[in-house]
Amino acid sequence: MTTVTNAAATATAPAPSTVDNTVAAPPPPPGPPPVERMSVGGMALRAGIWASVALVCVVLVLYGLEPLFQQRTQHDLLTTYRAQVAHAAHEAQGLPGVEKVTRPPAIGAPVGVLEIARVHLQQVVVEGDAAVQTAGGPGHVAGTAGPGQPGNSVIVGRRSMYGGPFGSLGELGKGDRILMTTTQGQTVYKVVSTRAVVLGGGSADHETLDALYRPTKDARLTLVTSDSASPWNTTQARVVVAKLVGEPFTRTPQARHVDQHRLSSVDGSAWLAVLVALAGFVLVAVAAVVLYRRMSTRVAYLLATPALLVFTILLAEALSRLAPAWT
């Protein structure tokens, strides 16, 4: 008897599945990148780049940011001095009259408002001609006559740094008027000469600070600033002399003249500030390089940039105190 075999029944059974359904373990997190060894040349290159960046930033602070600081200082000084002028005006209208001044003005205190329409200048003048005073505004030389009073009143101002309030003195000519407002009232000066002066030496065209500061029989205003674009200039001066129109006010006590050339002297206390600010800048720069090599660029910038800005401003402020007071 013939046996019929069912093809479906005799079909070969499927082989067991060979697909591996097990889940692979996640790869381990990446470790910190290997620290690249830096050659001496690479270190020198990076140090040069950081030094260049620091120099550029200091210049930007000195000539771009510090004028804003000076404007803020002038605003505060003007607010204070306007209140003093208003108080003096009220005293003059009262029965007791104006209180007699018995003490010289304190160093750094406002002593008048200088206005020159010809060069669109309005500045509060402070007492003292050192670099720290002229950073806030033109400085009245201690020991010279008070503004608006008999004698020679000398005022020193910056040519370029801190907004350069006296940068346009060279544009003044004979006949230009200068208005000075003090707590005693307002006085008008008329320019009689403007000239370049070389300080020091024994030549006929050379003068000394003592000659510029010497007392005079007439009431005059002597404005002094640097006549050179060099930030370290101590010899080339621009001098404007203006004589009082009308009668001067009564003399008031003035501070004793300090016998030293503040225009060329260096503020010795500024060296410590320079070293501290420079050390802080270097430490932050090194930390920024380390962060950049170990973290993302964004994190490194966020952590290092604010500290670098702070130490750059501190360094620029300290360096400006080493420059002459009229720079």
ABEGO torsion letter per residue (X at the ends): XBBBBBAAAABBBBBBBABBABBBBBBBBBBBBBBBBBBAAAAAAAAAAAAAAAAAAAAAAAAAAAAAAAAAAAAAAAAAAAAAAAAAAAAAABAAEBBBBABBBBBGBBAEBBBBAAAGBBBBBBBEABAAAAAAEBBBBBGBBBBGBBEBBBBBBBAABGGGAAAAAAABBBGBBBBBBBAAEBBBBBBABBBBBBBEEABAABBBAAAAABBBABBBBBBBBBABABAABAABBBBBBBBBBEBBBBBBBBBBBBBBBAAABBBAAAAAAAAAAAAAAAAAAAAAAAAAAABBAAAAAAAAAAAAAAAAAAAAAAAAAABBAAX
